[in-house]
Each structure stands twice: as C-alpha cells, then as structure tokens.
Amino acid sequence: MPPPYTTLAGPWREDLLVENSEFLAFAERAETPAQALAQLAALRERYPGATHHCWAYRIGPLQRFHDDGEPGGTAGAPLLKVIDGQGLDHVMVVVVRFYGGVKLGTGGLARAYSGAAAACLRAAPRITVQPRQTLRVTVPFAHLGRLYHLLEGCGATRGEETYGEGGVTLLAELLPGDIAAFTAALQGATRGEAHADLT
C-alpha cells in the first residue's frame, strides 16, 4: 500500500531581496516530471528578462534540479535540500532571480536561494495525500449502471473504458482502504458476474 505524503494545497509565491537582487520563489504541486517542467516553462515565459530560473523537484523517488547558469551547487541542490528538509513530496520549486549588481559569492547565493525557497514552502498551505490504487473492473453491460453507482458511492475516479462483446472493462482509482468493501459490494450487486483486479 503506498504511504501517504505531504504536498502543497495550491501554488504559492514569496519574494526575497538580497543585496539588490530579487529572488522570486514559486512552489507548486506536481504529479509528474512533465508537469513540473511545464510550470518552469510558464515562469520562463512570464519572466523572460530574469537573470536565472533555478529549480528543483521531488516526485516520489524522482528528483531533479538545475542551477541555470549560477555556479554549480549554489541554487538547484539547495532548493532540493529545502524540499526534502520540509518533508514535502510531489513539489516543484522555481526561484527566479533578477541580478541587482552585487555579487553574492557561492555561499551567499546558496543562502539566498535556499532562504527564498524555505520561506515560500513554510508559508504555503499543505495537504496530506493518500495515494490511490488502480483496479481493472470488468462487468457485463447489464450491470454497468450498478458499477457506476458503486464507484460514485466510494469516491472512486473513473478512468479509461474499453467495450467488448460481453461488457465493459474500466480502470478505477480507489483509496486502498475502500477496495475490499467495493469489491464485495460489486460481487453482490452483479451476482458474482463482475471481476476486479489490482493493476
């Protein structure tokens, strides 16, 4: 059973001014690396005149970071360390920097980037997410209405449906604690004619 994790309830922004350089920190929930990189692309488009767009994400076991032209190890790695230090997952952090004319040095840069990210993540509202598990459910056409009713009753998310000669196969995402009760109810409602298996 996948363990629950803490992530952000919504996007958040905090700004920091260090020696005339502006550091705009953005944090947002990301379910996939592609979604995280789309957030980065949107910020690059929104702030094309920025000196740097440094970033890091943590999505389960997946992690990446980038210094975007800053000295190695002064931006991306500190951002990832802040995400992990605050116990967050499925999170993308981007810090947009506008250079203010004063060189901060490697230590100053690392402190500025991590400070901006930490302030952003501390202030952002959080939620705990229980990952769902996917069931492949097959029912004869005659029981499709019952299946929809049961899925709605347990708050399941319906996915792709495939129609065959004898019925319908669909993917449904349920909370792990609801699977046994759902499966039992499905068997009762369809007189044992349905099949449900974890994918």
C-alpha positions as CSV (number, residue, x, y, z in Angstrom):
1,M,0.0,0.0,0.0
2,P,1.5,3.4,-1.0
3,P,2.2,5.5,2.1
4,P,0.6,9.0,2.4
5,Y,2.7,12.0,1.7
6,T,2.5,15.8,2.4
7,T,2.4,18.2,-0.5
8,L,1.1,21.7,-1.3
9,A,-2.6,22.5,-1.4
10,G,-2.0,25.1,-4.1
11,P,0.6,27.3,-5.7
12,W,2.5,29.8,-3.6
13,R,4.9,32.6,-4.0
14,E,7.3,34.5,-1.7
15,D,9.8,37.3,-2.7
16,L,13.2,38.0,-1.2
17,L,15.5,40.9,-1.7
18,V,19.2,40.3,-1.1
19,E,21.8,43.0,-1.9
20,N,19.5,44.5,-4.6
21,S,18.9,41.1,-6.3
22,E,15.3,40.0,-6.4
23,F,14.6,36.3,-5.7
24,L,11.0,35.3,-6.6
25,A,10.2,31.8,-5.2
26,F,7.4,29.8,-6.7
27,A,6.2,26.4,-5.3
28,E,3.5,24.2,-6.7
29,R,2.3,20.6,-6.6
30,A,3.5,18.5,-9.5
31,E,2.3,14.9,-10.2
32,T,4.8,14.2,-13.0
33,P,8.2,15.5,-14.2
34,A,6.4,16.8,-17.3
35,Q,4.0,18.8,-15.2
36,A,6.9,20.2,-13.1
37,L,8.8,21.3,-16.3
38,A,5.6,22.8,-17.7
39,Q,5.5,25.0,-14.6
40,L,9.1,26.0,-15.2
41,A,8.3,26.9,-18.9
42,A,5.4,29.0,-17.8
43,L,7.6,31.0,-15.5
44,R,10.3,31.4,-18.1
45,E,7.7,32.9,-20.4
46,R,6.3,35.1,-17.7
47,Y,9.7,36.5,-16.6
48,P,11.8,36.4,-19.8
49,G,14.1,39.2,-18.5
50,A,15.2,37.3,-15.4
51,T,18.9,36.5,-15.0
52,H,18.2,32.9,-13.8
53,H,15.4,30.5,-13.4
54,C,16.7,27.9,-10.9
55,W,14.6,24.9,-10.0
56,A,14.2,21.6,-8.2
57,Y,11.5,19.0,-7.9
58,R,10.8,15.9,-5.8
59,I,8.1,13.5,-7.0
60,G,8.4,10.3,-5.1
61,P,11.7,8.7,-5.9
62,L,12.2,11.1,-8.9
63,Q,14.3,14.2,-8.3
64,R,16.0,16.8,-10.5
65,F,17.5,20.2,-10.1
66,H,19.2,22.8,-12.2
67,D,21.4,25.9,-11.4
68,D,20.5,27.6,-14.7
69,G,23.9,29.4,-15.1
70,E,24.6,30.0,-11.4
71,P,27.8,28.5,-10.0
72,G,27.4,24.7,-9.6
73,G,25.8,23.7,-6.3
74,T,24.6,27.2,-5.4
75,A,20.9,27.0,-6.5
76,G,19.4,23.8,-7.6
77,A,20.8,21.5,-5.0
78,P,19.9,23.8,-2.1
79,L,16.4,24.1,-3.5
80,L,16.0,20.3,-3.4
81,K,17.5,20.1,0.1
82,V,14.8,22.6,1.3
83,I,12.0,20.5,-0.3
84,D,13.3,17.3,1.4
85,G,14.1,19.1,4.7
86,Q,10.5,20.2,5.0
87,G,9.2,16.7,4.3
88,L,7.4,17.5,1.1
89,D,6.7,15.4,-2.0
90,H,5.2,16.0,-5.4
91,V,6.6,19.5,-5.3
92,M,8.3,21.8,-7.9
93,V,10.1,24.9,-6.7
94,V,11.4,27.6,-9.1
95,V,13.3,30.6,-7.9
96,V,13.5,33.4,-10.5
97,R,16.4,35.8,-9.9
98,F,16.9,39.4,-11.2
99,Y,20.5,40.3,-10.7
100,G,20.9,43.6,-8.7
101,G,24.6,44.4,-9.5
102,V,26.2,43.0,-6.3
103,K,28.0,39.6,-6.5
104,L,26.9,37.4,-3.6
105,G,29.6,34.7,-3.8
106,T,28.8,31.0,-3.7
107,G,27.8,30.9,0.0
108,G,25.6,34.0,-0.4
109,L,23.9,32.5,-3.4
110,A,23.2,29.2,-1.7
111,R,21.8,31.1,1.3
112,A,19.6,33.4,-0.8
113,Y,18.2,30.6,-3.0
114,S,17.5,28.2,0.0
115,G,16.2,31.1,2.1
116,A,13.7,32.1,-0.6
117,A,12.6,28.5,-1.1
118,A,12.3,27.9,2.6
119,A,10.2,31.0,3.2
120,C,7.9,30.0,0.3
121,L,7.4,26.4,1.4
122,R,6.9,27.4,5.1
123,A,4.1,29.8,4.2
124,A,2.4,27.5,1.6
125,P,-0.7,25.6,2.7
126,R,-0.2,21.9,2.8
127,I,-2.3,18.7,2.5
128,T,-1.7,15.1,3.2
129,V,-2.5,12.8,0.2
130,Q,-3.2,9.1,0.4
131,P,-2.2,7.7,-3.0
132,R,-4.9,5.7,-4.7
133,Q,-4.6,2.2,-6.2
134,T,-5.9,1.3,-9.7
135,L,-8.4,-1.5,-10.2
136,R,-9.3,-3.0,-13.6
137,V,-13.0,-3.8,-13.4
138,T,-15.0,-5.9,-15.9
139,V,-18.8,-6.1,-15.9
140,P,-21.4,-7.3,-18.3
141,F,-23.4,-4.4,-20.0
142,A,-26.4,-5.2,-17.8
143,H,-24.5,-4.2,-14.7
144,L,-22.8,-1.1,-15.9
145,G,-25.2,1.2,-14.1
146,R,-24.6,-0.6,-10.8
147,L,-20.9,-0.3,-11.3
148,Y,-21.1,3.5,-11.9
149,H,-23.3,3.8,-8.8
150,L,-20.8,1.9,-6.6
151,L,-17.8,3.8,-7.9
152,E,-19.6,7.1,-7.2
153,G,-20.5,5.9,-3.7
154,C,-16.9,5.3,-2.7
155,G,-15.5,8.4,-4.3
156,A,-13.5,6.5,-6.9
157,T,-12.1,8.2,-10.0
158,R,-13.1,6.5,-13.3
159,G,-10.5,6.1,-16.0
160,E,-10.3,4.6,-19.4
161,E,-13.3,2.4,-20.5
162,T,-13.0,-0.4,-23.1
163,Y,-16.0,-2.0,-24.7
164,G,-16.0,-5.7,-25.7
165,E,-18.6,-8.2,-26.8
166,G,-19.6,-9.2,-23.3
167,G,-19.3,-6.0,-21.4
168,V,-17.1,-3.1,-20.3
169,T,-13.7,-3.0,-18.7
170,L,-12.7,0.2,-17.0
171,L,-9.9,1.4,-14.8
172,A,-10.9,2.9,-11.4
173,E,-8.7,4.6,-8.8
174,L,-9.7,4.0,-5.2
175,L,-8.3,4.6,-1.8
176,P,-6.6,1.4,-0.5
177,G,-8.9,1.2,2.5
178,D,-12.0,1.2,0.2
179,I,-11.0,-1.6,-2.1
180,A,-12.2,-4.6,-0.1
181,A,-15.7,-3.1,0.6
182,F,-16.0,-2.0,-3.0
183,T,-15.1,-5.5,-4.4
184,A,-17.6,-7.2,-2.0
185,A,-20.4,-4.8,-2.9
186,L,-19.6,-5.2,-6.6
187,Q,-19.8,-9.0,-6.3
188,G,-23.2,-8.7,-4.5
189,A,-24.6,-6.2,-7.0
190,T,-23.6,-8.2,-10.0
191,R,-24.3,-11.7,-8.6
192,G,-20.7,-12.6,-9.0
193,E,-20.5,-11.7,-12.7
194,A,-18.0,-8.8,-12.2
195,H,-14.2,-9.1,-11.9
196,A,-12.0,-6.6,-10.2
197,D,-8.2,-6.9,-10.1
198,L,-5.4,-4.6,-9.0
199,T,-3.3,-3.4,-11.9
